[in-house]
């Protein structure tokens, strides 16, 4: 149980285009999902918290108009990188919060490698 | 959010036990301790979570002293496939509670 998928697993796009990444919790519902970015040899950096049915909460320094997040259902959150530039090339990882009786645990997707040419 | 401190890297050999200690001096009463494993170009994988004392599952054990200011992840009899980065995180486990990743510990298992 607690499987999270991401699609696509990798994408290459031209500078100036937009890219959408999907994050799905396959066997549980998640009111909250998170989006992270990871550069080579570095740790995960939280970008935003995605809440079902409400606006996402962005971390300081993350442009909300550039990284559009939509959490339309309890099993799907999407991240759209708008007008992508080479500096947006990174590994994007989502997680879904699964709450049990004693608290929540985040389960992570496999990640999406974005390369902007 | 409680900050965590872990060793940057550790080397071990196949068949040995690996113990990674994480310091979290500012852990709050409601905080849980969670460990994740990450392979290159993959998302982190949940290993184990605990609140106090000892927790054991099929892959690891987690030791938490009474003051909860540190925790130790124990990986028994590691194999080459256990080479990865291991992250210790602290959070109150409430729904929607965000986690802050530290640098993690890069474990290299040698033959």
Interface residues (C-beta under 8 A of the other chain):
Chain A: X2 X4 X6 X31 X32 X34 X36 X43 X44 X45 X46 X49 X51 X91 X93 X94 X95 X97 X99 X102 X103 X104 X105 X106 X107 X108 X109 X110 X111 X113
Chain B: X32 X34 X36 X41 X42 X43 X44 X45 X46 X49 X51 X87 X92 X93 X94 X95 X96 X97 X98 X99 X100 X101 X102 X103 X104
